[in-house]
Amino acid sequence: MGQEGRPPDRSSLSRALASNKFPLFVAEGTSAQKKDKIRHNAYLYQGLKQLTSNVIQGKHCWFIFGHSLAANDDHILTRIGRGRFKKLYVGLYGDQREAWNVEIIGRATWLASLRHEKWPLDVAFYQAETAQVWG
């Protein structure tokens, strides 16, 4: 993140990439394989602990943008589903009836089903192409 919690501008991203500074994440493998990699990397493990801490606080809403909610990320998604925040906005790209969006809607519904009745999760969908997340 850049100053004041904003994403860094594109020129600073270009400079970082040109200097071989890349974000660290686990992009491939099953959920269990990714979870194992995260547990063996202090930086990633700290990020997972922070995510877990944030989702159990009920005072925020969450937005998911540009993510399929695929099963290979269940190690993250189940933490979101078992959180306590009240509202989750999930971005869909294109027609809601497209197969990929039907899958995302189903997975988002599954996330809501993970909740304890004391902390229900309200899931809403928005058109991702209309969101101007980078300004």
Sine and cosine of phi, psi and omega as CSV:
sin_phi,cos_phi,sin_psi,cos_psi,sin_omega,cos_omega
0.00,0.00,0.49,-0.87,0.05,-1.00
-1.00,0.03,-0.33,-0.94,0.00,-1.00
-0.88,0.47,0.56,-0.83,0.08,-1.00
0.83,0.56,0.51,0.86,0.08,-1.00
0.97,0.24,0.09,1.00,0.02,-1.00
-1.00,0.08,0.47,-0.88,0.10,-0.99
-0.89,0.46,0.54,-0.84,0.03,-1.00
-0.91,0.42,0.47,-0.88,0.02,-1.00
-0.94,0.33,0.28,-0.96,-0.10,-0.99
-0.90,0.44,-0.54,0.84,0.00,-1.00
-0.92,0.38,-0.62,0.79,0.03,-1.00
-0.94,0.34,-0.55,0.84,0.09,-1.00
-0.90,0.43,-0.69,0.73,0.02,-1.00
-0.87,0.49,-0.68,0.74,0.02,-1.00
-0.90,0.44,-0.67,0.75,0.00,-1.00
-0.90,0.44,-0.70,0.71,0.01,-1.00
-0.90,0.43,-0.64,0.77,0.03,-1.00
-0.90,0.44,-0.42,0.91,0.02,-1.00
-1.00,-0.06,0.28,0.96,-0.01,-1.00
0.87,0.50,0.56,0.83,0.08,-1.00
-0.97,-0.25,0.94,-0.34,-0.06,-1.00
-0.86,-0.51,0.50,-0.86,0.09,-1.00
-0.93,0.37,0.51,-0.86,-0.01,-1.00
-0.98,-0.19,0.84,-0.54,0.04,-1.00
-0.41,-0.91,0.26,-0.97,0.03,-1.00
-0.97,-0.25,0.91,-0.41,-0.13,-0.99
-0.99,-0.16,-0.37,0.93,-0.12,-0.99
-0.75,-0.66,0.38,-0.92,0.03,-1.00
0.92,-0.39,0.13,-0.99,0.06,-1.00
-0.97,0.26,0.16,-0.99,0.05,-1.00
-0.85,0.52,-0.69,0.72,0.00,-1.00
-0.90,0.45,-0.65,0.76,0.02,-1.00
-0.91,0.41,-0.67,0.74,0.02,-1.00
-0.90,0.44,-0.69,0.72,0.00,-1.00
-0.87,0.49,-0.65,0.76,0.03,-1.00
-0.89,0.46,-0.69,0.73,0.03,-1.00
-0.88,0.47,-0.68,0.73,-0.01,-1.00
-0.88,0.47,-0.68,0.73,-0.02,-1.00
-0.90,0.44,-0.37,0.93,-0.02,-1.00
-0.98,-0.22,0.27,0.96,0.06,-1.00
-0.73,-0.69,0.90,-0.44,-0.10,-0.99
-0.85,0.53,-0.66,0.75,-0.02,-1.00
-0.89,0.46,-0.77,0.64,-0.02,-1.00
-0.93,0.37,-0.62,0.78,0.00,-1.00
-0.90,0.43,-0.64,0.77,0.05,-1.00
-0.89,0.45,-0.63,0.78,0.05,-1.00
-0.89,0.45,-0.65,0.76,0.04,-1.00
-0.91,0.42,-0.66,0.75,0.04,-1.00
-0.90,0.44,-0.63,0.78,0.01,-1.00
-0.92,0.39,-0.68,0.73,0.06,-1.00
-0.85,0.53,-0.74,0.67,0.00,-1.00
-0.86,0.52,-0.69,0.72,0.03,-1.00
-0.88,0.48,-0.66,0.75,-0.03,-1.00
-0.94,0.34,-0.61,0.79,-0.05,-1.00
-0.96,0.29,-0.38,0.93,0.02,-1.00
-0.99,0.11,-0.14,0.99,0.13,-0.99
-0.99,0.13,0.81,-0.59,-0.08,-1.00
-1.00,0.10,0.12,0.99,-0.15,-0.99
-1.00,-0.07,0.01,1.00,-0.04,-1.00
-0.88,-0.48,0.34,-0.94,0.25,-0.97
-0.95,-0.32,0.31,-0.95,-0.06,-1.00
-0.82,-0.57,0.55,-0.83,0.07,-1.00
-0.86,-0.51,0.69,-0.72,0.13,-0.99
-0.90,-0.43,0.82,-0.58,-0.05,-1.00
-0.76,-0.64,0.79,-0.61,0.10,-1.00
0.94,0.33,0.58,0.81,-0.01,-1.00
-0.70,-0.72,0.64,-0.77,-0.07,-1.00
-1.00,0.06,-0.14,0.99,-0.08,-1.00
0.86,0.51,0.53,0.85,-0.05,-1.00
-0.92,0.40,0.43,-0.90,-0.06,-1.00
-0.87,0.49,-0.42,0.91,0.01,-1.00
-0.95,0.32,-0.04,1.00,0.11,-0.99
-0.90,-0.43,0.36,0.93,0.00,-1.00
-0.88,0.48,-0.44,0.90,0.05,-1.00
-0.88,0.47,-0.46,0.89,0.08,-1.00
-1.00,-0.05,-0.72,0.69,-0.09,-1.00
-0.88,0.47,-0.62,0.78,0.01,-1.00
-0.91,0.42,-0.53,0.85,0.07,-1.00
-0.92,0.39,-0.64,0.77,0.07,-1.00
-0.90,0.44,-0.72,0.69,-0.02,-1.00
-0.89,0.46,-0.52,0.85,-0.02,-1.00
-1.00,-0.06,0.15,0.99,0.01,-1.00
-0.95,0.30,-0.21,-0.98,-0.02,-1.00
-0.82,-0.58,-0.06,1.00,0.02,-1.00
-0.92,0.38,0.39,-0.92,-0.21,-0.98
-1.00,-0.06,-0.46,0.89,-0.17,-0.99
-0.74,-0.68,0.74,-0.68,0.06,-1.00
-0.82,-0.58,0.82,-0.57,0.07,-1.00
-0.97,-0.24,0.79,-0.61,-0.05,-1.00
-0.87,-0.49,0.81,-0.59,0.01,-1.00
-0.98,0.19,0.71,-0.71,0.11,-0.99
-0.88,-0.47,0.63,-0.77,0.01,-1.00
-0.95,-0.31,0.87,-0.49,0.03,-1.00
1.00,0.08,-0.39,-0.92,-0.07,-1.00
-0.92,0.39,0.76,-0.65,0.01,-1.00
-0.88,0.48,-0.37,0.93,-0.04,-1.00
-0.99,0.11,-0.14,0.99,0.05,-1.00
-0.89,0.46,0.53,-0.85,-0.10,-1.00
-0.82,0.57,-0.68,0.73,-0.04,-1.00
-0.91,0.42,-0.60,0.80,0.03,-1.00
-0.96,0.29,-0.58,0.81,0.08,-1.00
-0.87,0.50,-0.66,0.75,0.03,-1.00
-0.90,0.44,-0.71,0.70,0.01,-1.00
-0.88,0.47,-0.69,0.72,0.01,-1.00
-0.88,0.48,-0.67,0.74,0.04,-1.00
-0.89,0.45,-0.67,0.74,0.01,-1.00
-0.92,0.38,-0.62,0.79,0.04,-1.00
-0.91,0.42,-0.62,0.78,0.06,-1.00
-0.90,0.44,-0.64,0.77,0.07,-1.00
-0.87,0.49,-0.68,0.73,0.03,-1.00
-0.84,0.55,-0.71,0.71,0.00,-1.00
-0.89,0.45,-0.53,0.85,-0.02,-1.00
-0.95,0.33,-0.28,0.96,0.01,-1.00
-0.97,0.24,-0.25,0.97,-0.10,-0.99
-0.96,0.29,0.56,-0.83,0.19,-0.98
-0.96,0.28,0.57,-0.82,-0.05,-1.00
-0.85,0.53,-0.37,0.93,0.02,-1.00
-0.94,0.34,-0.46,0.89,-0.04,-1.00
-0.79,-0.62,0.92,0.38,-0.03,-1.00
-0.89,0.46,0.47,-0.88,0.01,-1.00
-0.92,-0.38,0.85,-0.53,0.08,-1.00
-1.00,-0.08,0.88,-0.48,-0.01,-1.00
-0.97,-0.26,0.77,-0.63,0.07,-1.00
-0.82,-0.58,0.49,-0.87,-0.02,-1.00
-0.91,-0.42,0.56,-0.83,0.04,-1.00
-0.70,-0.71,0.36,-0.93,0.02,-1.00
-0.98,0.18,0.93,-0.36,-0.08,-1.00
-0.86,0.51,-0.56,0.83,-0.06,-1.00
-0.94,0.35,-0.26,0.97,0.03,-1.00
-1.00,-0.04,-0.25,0.97,0.00,-1.00
-0.97,0.23,0.75,-0.67,0.01,-1.00
-0.95,-0.32,0.94,0.33,-0.13,-0.99
-0.94,0.35,-0.34,0.94,-0.02,-1.00
-0.95,-0.31,0.30,0.95,0.09,-1.00
0.98,-0.19,0.00,0.00,0.00,0.00
